[in-house]
């Protein structure tokens, strides 16, 4: 299900053009999408639906805005209540462009330092606090990261453009025997219901 909102057609046309301009090259596509998202966030003609401003108490919200039948990419709005965030996770081998639509988000990138048969060891490669209008991209194998709303009072909203519909991702949790190591688990991803929908 995709949602209707002001400027939806303009946003979709801009994302379609960015994907087409990249001509299948992951770096070119994500660069074009990143620039497009920054422009669209500031565009007064585009306003996301009111539901994306509504946090969910026990987890960050994922709401599908659009999936392209032609190009295959999907657009998910995420709503981050105060202090909400993720564990270290990956995007199951697909690229993603993430833009901050409202508020601020803290993003920490991780590099895989070592791996044995069942466990992973990561090294933090840097943390940024991204504000409204900024966007970044993740291209495998550099896809390991956390996202967190650093505010104790404000809601943050981000828009995520995935290479295709992301139905699961890898989530990493500290290994009980040695906390320097993480174990990977699969998390199935859904979208949250929209009030009245």
Backbone bond lengths (Angstrom), bond angles and torsions (degrees), N, CA, C in turn:
res aa  C-N    CA-C-N  psi(-1)  N-CA   C-N-CA  omega(-1)  CA-C   N-CA-C  phi
1 X - - - 1.446 - - 1.524 109.40 -
2 X 1.313 117.96 130.96 1.456 120.32 174.95 1.529 108.46 -112.38
3 X 1.325 115.85 155.18 1.456 121.62 -174.06 1.518 111.54 -101.06
4 X 1.335 115.02 148.23 1.460 121.09 173.08 1.525 108.61 -87.87
5 X 1.330 117.18 143.71 1.461 121.23 175.73 1.524 108.86 -162.84
6 X 1.294 115.76 162.33 1.465 122.63 -179.14 1.523 109.95 -62.20
7 X 1.313 116.01 126.80 1.463 120.72 178.49 1.516 114.10 82.02
8 X 1.322 117.71 10.35 1.475 121.51 -177.85 1.528 111.29 -55.78
9 X 1.343 117.25 -48.20 1.468 120.33 -177.95 1.526 111.55 -62.70
10 X 1.325 116.36 -38.10 1.472 120.11 179.02 1.522 110.84 -65.88
11 X 1.337 116.81 -43.18 1.458 120.90 178.50 1.524 110.53 -62.39
12 X 1.321 117.30 -47.04 1.466 121.07 -178.33 1.524 111.18 -63.77
13 X 1.329 117.26 -43.54 1.471 120.29 178.96 1.532 110.47 -60.64
14 X 1.327 116.89 -39.09 1.466 120.70 179.73 1.529 111.36 -68.32
15 X 1.334 116.86 -41.02 1.474 120.19 178.13 1.523 110.70 -67.37
16 X 1.338 116.87 -42.08 1.471 120.59 176.91 1.528 110.99 -57.15
17 X 1.336 115.78 -45.38 1.474 120.23 -178.67 1.520 110.39 -63.54
18 X 1.333 117.85 -40.32 1.468 120.95 179.77 1.523 111.28 -64.00
19 X 1.341 116.90 -43.36 1.462 120.58 179.40 1.529 110.23 -65.69
20 X 1.328 116.95 -42.57 1.471 120.66 179.58 1.526 111.04 -65.47
21 X 1.342 117.50 -38.99 1.469 121.22 179.99 1.523 112.11 -63.80
22 X 1.338 116.82 -30.33 1.459 120.38 -179.09 1.512 114.06 -73.23
23 X 1.327 116.79 -15.85 1.466 123.64 175.84 1.535 113.34 49.55
24 X 1.345 116.28 40.36 1.455 119.43 174.21 1.509 115.88 83.47
25 X 1.334 119.15 -5.51 1.461 121.79 177.25 1.531 108.20 -85.83
26 X 1.331 117.79 117.50 1.465 121.44 -173.19 1.520 113.00 -54.14
27 X 1.327 117.51 -45.27 1.466 120.04 -177.95 1.526 110.86 -66.62
28 X 1.324 117.29 -41.77 1.474 120.35 179.27 1.529 111.05 -66.14
29 X 1.333 116.70 -40.74 1.466 120.85 179.51 1.526 110.17 -63.68
30 X 1.330 117.17 -48.99 1.466 119.37 -177.04 1.527 111.73 -67.48
31 X 1.340 117.95 -35.45 1.470 120.40 175.60 1.527 110.40 -62.39
32 X 1.328 116.30 -45.82 1.468 120.41 179.99 1.532 110.67 -64.61
33 X 1.330 117.18 -41.64 1.464 120.39 178.96 1.523 111.68 -66.28
34 X 1.318 117.06 -38.70 1.467 120.21 179.64 1.524 110.56 -61.49
35 X 1.321 116.98 -46.52 1.472 120.96 178.31 1.526 110.93 -63.50
36 X 1.325 115.75 -40.46 1.471 120.31 179.85 1.517 111.11 -64.94
37 X 1.328 117.56 -44.60 1.464 120.12 179.36 1.526 111.28 -61.25
38 X 1.325 117.26 -44.14 1.464 119.95 178.49 1.525 110.66 -57.83
39 X 1.321 116.17 -41.47 1.471 120.65 179.70 1.526 111.26 -68.70
40 X 1.333 117.30 -42.76 1.468 121.10 -177.40 1.531 112.31 -68.19
41 X 1.338 117.44 -34.42 1.464 120.70 178.83 1.525 109.97 -61.40
42 X 1.335 116.04 -34.95 1.469 120.54 -178.34 1.533 112.92 -88.56
43 X 1.321 116.81 -7.69 1.473 121.32 -175.92 1.531 110.08 -75.47
44 X 1.316 116.58 120.18 1.468 121.48 -178.26 1.529 112.84 -68.12
45 X 1.337 117.13 -14.55 1.468 120.71 179.87 1.528 112.79 -81.84
46 X 1.333 117.24 -11.15 1.466 121.20 -177.29 1.524 109.36 -113.18
47 X 1.326 116.20 123.62 1.469 121.74 177.66 1.526 107.91 -134.82
48 X 1.307 116.92 118.60 1.466 120.34 -179.83 1.525 109.86 -65.01
49 X 1.332 117.53 155.91 1.474 120.04 -179.51 1.529 111.53 -61.15
50 X 1.326 115.57 148.62 1.465 121.01 -177.78 1.525 112.90 -55.25
51 X 1.334 117.21 -31.61 1.471 119.75 -176.28 1.517 112.43 -59.52
52 X 1.341 118.97 -27.28 1.465 119.65 -177.47 1.525 112.18 -74.09
53 X 1.316 117.83 -8.57 1.457 120.88 175.90 1.525 111.99 -90.12
54 X 1.336 116.23 -2.91 1.462 121.80 -176.67 1.532 110.27 -99.24
55 X 1.343 116.89 109.98 1.472 118.97 178.76 1.529 111.29 -74.39
56 X 1.313 115.23 164.74 1.459 122.86 173.31 1.526 105.79 -112.87
57 X 1.332 116.53 134.36 1.466 120.91 -168.21 1.525 114.54 -58.48
58 X 1.337 118.44 -40.72 1.464 118.84 -169.55 1.526 115.15 -103.47
59 X 1.328 118.41 1.20 1.467 120.27 176.98 1.534 109.54 -165.23
60 X 1.345 114.95 158.79 1.465 116.89 174.42 1.526 107.90 -68.86
61 X 1.320 116.14 146.92 1.466 121.23 -175.17 1.521 110.92 -93.36
62 X 1.337 115.65 144.19 1.472 122.94 175.10 1.524 107.43 -121.47
63 X 1.332 117.05 119.73 1.459 120.60 -179.60 1.523 109.42 -128.39
64 X 1.321 115.18 124.23 1.462 120.62 -178.22 1.525 110.03 -74.84
65 X 1.334 115.71 126.91 1.461 120.74 176.02 1.518 112.05 -99.05
66 X 1.363 116.17 -34.49 1.462 117.85 -174.66 1.524 109.54 -171.02
67 X 1.334 116.14 146.29 1.460 122.65 167.90 1.524 107.16 -129.59
68 X 1.324 116.34 127.96 1.460 121.24 -175.52 1.525 111.22 -78.59
69 X 1.339 117.98 118.93 1.465 119.24 176.83 1.531 112.12 -69.33
70 X 1.340 116.50 -25.51 1.467 120.69 -177.23 1.529 112.67 -86.36
71 X 1.338 116.67 -46.27 1.464 121.01 -173.46 1.530 113.68 -102.24
72 X 1.329 118.04 -15.20 1.452 122.03 175.60 1.517 116.20 86.53
73 X 1.344 119.14 -12.33 1.455 120.14 -178.48 1.530 110.67 -70.66
74 X 1.331 116.03 157.97 1.467 120.18 176.41 1.524 109.53 -126.58
75 X 1.324 115.24 151.60 1.463 122.26 -178.19 1.526 107.98 -120.71
76 X 1.325 115.00 120.52 1.461 121.87 -179.49 1.527 109.02 -121.87
77 X 1.336 116.27 130.08 1.465 120.64 171.17 1.522 107.32 -93.14
78 X 1.325 116.17 132.98 1.463 120.92 178.04 1.523 108.67 -116.91
79 X 1.321 114.76 135.07 1.458 121.87 -179.18 1.518 108.11 -113.31
80 X 1.329 115.80 124.18 1.462 122.32 -173.95 1.525 108.32 -113.68
81 X 1.339 116.59 108.88 1.455 120.22 174.16 1.516 109.96 -67.33
82 X 1.324 117.95 168.23 1.467 120.69 179.35 1.523 112.13 -51.58
83 X 1.345 115.84 125.19 1.455 121.48 177.14 1.517 116.10 77.40
84 X 1.332 119.05 -5.81 1.469 120.24 -178.47 1.526 111.14 -71.58
85 X 1.340 116.22 148.36 1.449 120.18 -179.75 1.515 111.91 -166.91
86 X 1.312 115.24 -171.79 1.463 122.31 -177.75 1.525 110.37 -117.46
87 X 1.322 115.26 164.00 1.454 121.57 164.45 1.531 107.49 -80.69
88 X 1.325 116.52 175.42 1.461 119.12 171.49 1.526 107.13 -59.88
89 X 1.332 115.90 131.80 1.462 119.06 -179.62 1.520 109.85 -148.30
90 X 1.333 115.42 167.42 1.457 121.75 175.34 1.524 108.42 -119.49
91 X 1.307 115.94 -179.22 1.468 120.66 178.97 1.522 110.90 -116.34
92 X 1.311 116.51 30.86 1.466 122.92 176.42 1.527 112.50 50.85
93 X 1.327 115.17 39.89 1.458 120.11 172.83 1.522 116.05 82.49
94 X 1.323 119.19 13.16 1.469 119.54 178.29 1.528 111.14 -117.09
95 X 1.332 115.68 153.48 1.455 119.40 177.99 1.528 110.47 -76.20
96 X 1.325 113.82 160.47 1.461 120.39 178.07 1.525 108.20 -151.63
97 X 1.316 115.86 144.91 1.457 122.23 171.17 1.523 106.76 -118.78
98 X 1.334 115.74 129.26 1.457 121.70 -175.21 1.522 109.25 -121.97
99 X 1.326 116.73 126.96 1.460 121.48 178.63 1.515 110.86 -122.62
100 X 1.320 116.93 141.37 1.460 121.58 178.62 1.527 108.16 -87.93
101 X 1.327 115.64 112.15 1.470 121.23 -177.44 1.521 111.02 -84.62
102 X 1.328 115.73 -33.87 1.457 119.89 -175.85 1.531 108.81 -154.44
103 X 1.314 117.43 136.14 1.460 121.03 177.77 1.517 112.75 85.64
104 X 1.336 115.18 -152.78 1.460 122.14 -178.85 1.524 109.20 -135.85
105 X 1.319 116.34 147.09 1.465 122.07 175.84 1.516 109.75 -132.78
106 X 1.316 115.44 145.09 1.456 121.98 175.41 1.521 107.61 -103.54
107 X 1.328 116.11 119.83 1.468 121.46 -178.10 1.529 108.27 -117.08
108 X 1.329 115.40 125.69 1.468 120.70 175.88 1.518 108.31 -114.20
109 X 1.314 115.05 124.92 1.469 122.53 178.33 1.527 108.36 -92.58
110 X 1.322 116.43 141.07 1.466 121.52 178.02 1.521 109.67 -124.57
111 X 1.327 114.93 145.71 1.462 121.25 173.18 1.528 107.78 -110.22
112 X 1.321 115.64 142.20 1.458 120.97 176.80 1.523 108.77 -75.72
113 X 1.330 116.53 114.77 1.463 121.23 -177.47 1.516 112.00 -90.35
114 X 1.334 115.38 -33.38 1.464 119.31 -174.04 1.521 108.33 -162.19
115 X 1.326 114.73 149.89 1.458 119.55 178.09 1.522 109.10 -147.13
116 X 1.335 115.11 134.89 1.458 118.15 169.31 1.531 106.57 -110.22
117 X 1.299 118.51 -163.40 1.465 119.75 -173.43 1.520 113.42 -59.40
118 X 1.327 117.78 -38.66 1.465 121.35 -172.62 1.518 113.81 -120.72
119 X 1.328 118.31 -11.37 1.465 119.94 -170.23 1.529 111.58 -126.82
120 X 1.323 113.90 159.66 1.459 122.01 -177.69 1.523 108.58 -130.44
121 X 1.331 115.55 144.03 1.466 119.82 173.30 1.522 107.45 -123.64
122 X 1.348 115.47 125.03 1.466 121.51 -176.66 1.515 110.78 -110.55
123 X 1.319 114.64 154.88 1.463 122.41 172.42 1.521 106.99 -123.40
124 X 1.332 116.58 128.82 1.465 120.18 177.56 1.526 108.82 -63.29
125 X 1.325 116.31 130.28 1.464 121.36 -177.14 1.524 111.75 -107.17
126 X 1.308 116.93 5.50 1.460 119.87 177.97 1.508 111.99 137.44
127 X 1.322 114.89 148.21 1.458 122.39 178.52 1.517 108.69 -124.83
128 X 1.321 115.57 136.78 1.459 120.27 173.86 1.520 108.80 -125.89
129 X 1.317 115.57 150.40 1.452 120.30 170.49 1.520 105.65 -106.96
130 X 1.322 114.91 111.88 1.473 121.22 -174.39 1.520 109.46 -99.27
131 X 1.326 115.75 133.45 1.457 120.96 179.96 1.511 112.12 -104.45
132 X 1.312 115.07 176.81 1.461 122.34 -179.63 1.526 110.79 -52.06
133 X 1.327 115.51 130.41 1.455 121.17 178.14 1.507 114.77 95.50
134 X 1.337 117.80 -5.52 1.463 119.54 179.13 1.526 109.75 -97.29
135 X 1.326 115.70 157.23 1.463 120.86 -179.78 1.524 109.21 -149.43
136 X 1.320 115.05 151.68 1.455 121.61 177.40 1.512 109.82 -142.30
137 X 1.331 115.87 170.89 1.462 119.40 -178.51 1.516 110.56 -133.01
138 X 1.323 114.03 155.29 1.462 122.49 176.76 1.520 107.88 -127.25
139 X 1.321 115.54 125.01 1.465 120.77 179.17 1.525 107.27 -126.06
140 X 1.342 117.94 122.20 1.463 119.95 178.04 1.530 110.75 -54.49
141 X 1.334 119.29 142.75 1.470 126.95 8.84 1.526 114.08 -86.46
142 X 1.319 118.65 6.99 1.471 121.43 -178.98 1.525 109.13 -95.26
143 X 1.338 115.33 67.05 1.462 120.47 -173.36 1.522 113.13 -122.61
144 X 1.319 118.38 0.83 1.465 121.04 -176.05 1.523 109.75 -83.76
145 X 1.335 116.90 127.94 1.458 119.48 -175.60 1.525 111.86 -165.46
146 X 1.316 115.28 168.48 1.458 122.90 169.04 1.522 107.30 -125.60
147 X 1.328 115.91 154.14 1.465 122.62 173.98 1.521 106.51 -130.94
148 X 1.338 115.59 139.52 1.461 119.70 -179.34 1.521 109.74 -150.80
149 X 1.325 115.67 140.86 1.458 121.17 172.02 1.530 106.51 -84.32
150 X 1.336 118.32 111.27 1.458 119.81 -175.24 1.535 113.41 -77.10
151 X 1.316 117.54 -9.77 1.462 120.59 -176.80 1.529 111.79 -78.52
152 X 1.304 115.52 141.86 1.454 120.89 174.28 1.521 112.91 -89.66
153 X 1.341 117.22 -6.49 1.461 120.73 -176.74 1.528 114.56 -126.93
154 X 1.324 117.85 -34.23 1.464 121.24 -169.75 1.526 113.23 -97.46
155 X 1.321 114.87 152.11 1.467 122.44 174.29 1.531 108.03 -89.21
156 X 1.319 116.95 143.53 1.471 122.27 173.88 1.526 108.41 -118.91
157 X 1.326 115.49 149.04 1.465 121.67 178.96 1.522 108.07 -130.18
158 X 1.320 116.12 133.04 1.465 120.43 176.47 1.525 109.38 -128.46
159 X 1.327 114.76 152.22 1.457 121.80 178.00 1.522 107.40 -113.22
160 X 1.335 116.77 129.23 1.461 122.52 -175.78 1.524 109.01 -120.19
161 X 1.324 116.10 126.11 1.464 121.62 176.30 1.522 106.13 -109.93
162 X 1.338 115.53 112.87 1.461 121.99 -178.69 1.520 110.14 -100.71
163 X 1.315 116.06 149.21 1.458 123.13 179.62 1.528 111.67 -52.29
164 X 1.322 116.32 -37.56 1.466 123.08 175.41 1.525 106.88 -154.08
165 X 1.294 117.98 177.83 1.460 120.23 179.91 1.525 109.44 -61.13
166 X 1.321 115.77 125.11 1.460 120.28 -178.69 1.518 108.18 -95.29
167 X 1.321 116.79 110.40 1.461 121.36 -177.35 1.528 112.60 -97.48
168 X 1.342 116.12 -16.61 1.456 119.20 176.81 1.525 109.09 -155.80
169 X 1.316 115.06 162.49 1.461 120.01 175.22 1.520 108.07 -147.12
170 X 1.317 115.80 164.58 1.454 120.72 174.85 1.515 109.10 -89.40
171 X 1.333 116.45 130.60 1.456 122.32 177.39 1.521 107.92 -118.38
172 X 1.327 115.71 134.48 1.463 120.75 -173.19 1.521 110.68 -108.88
173 X 1.336 115.45 134.13 1.461 122.26 -179.69 1.520 108.82 -127.45
174 X 1.340 117.12 144.81 1.465 119.36 -179.93 1.526 111.62 -56.92
175 X 1.330 114.26 136.98 1.460 120.95 177.66 1.523 108.08 -72.65
176 X 1.330 117.21 134.85 1.462 121.59 -176.79 1.513 114.45 -59.72
177 X 1.316 117.62 -33.28 1.463 120.97 -175.67 1.521 112.46 -81.81
178 X 1.328 117.24 -35.73 1.464 121.53 -177.58 1.527 108.45 -142.82
179 X 1.334 118.34 105.11 1.471 120.95 -174.55 1.529 114.95 -65.63
180 X 1.346 118.00 -11.23 1.470 119.48 174.89 1.530 110.93 -72.18
181 X 1.318 116.42 -17.59 1.459 121.55 -178.18 1.523 109.75 -106.50
182 X 1.334 116.10 150.66 1.460 122.77 -179.28 1.534 109.03 -122.52
183 X 1.314 114.98 146.24 1.458 121.33 173.22 1.518 108.50 -103.63
184 X 1.329 116.72 143.23 1.465 121.13 -178.32 1.527 110.15 -98.38
185 X 1.310 115.18 131.29 1.452 121.57 173.48 1.519 109.39 -123.39
186 X 1.308 117.37 152.89 1.469 121.74 177.31 1.522 109.17 -88.85
187 X 1.308 116.35 132.77 1.460 120.84 175.16 1.519 108.29 -116.67
188 X 1.319 116.69 122.13 1.459 120.89 175.09 1.523 108.18 -76.53
189 X 1.314 116.12 134.99 1.461 121.33 -176.33 1.517 110.76 -109.00
190 X 1.286 116.01 133.32 1.458 122.04 174.16 1.517 108.36 -124.56
191 X 1.300 115.47 -171.29 1.454 120.44 174.73 1.516 108.28 -121.65
192 X 1.324 115.35 153.45 1.453 120.85 -178.09 1.516 110.59 -86.40
193 X 1.320 114.81 147.85 1.454 120.94 178.37 1.514 110.45 -65.58
194 X 1.306 115.02 146.38 1.451 121.71 174.77 1.523 106.94 -95.92
195 X 1.334 116.58 134.55 1.458 120.53 -179.61 1.523 109.61 -55.61
196 X 1.319 115.06 128.39 1.461 120.07 -179.34 1.508 113.45 81.48
197 X 1.373 116.85 -0.58 1.454 119.54 -176.58 1.500 112.99 -102.68
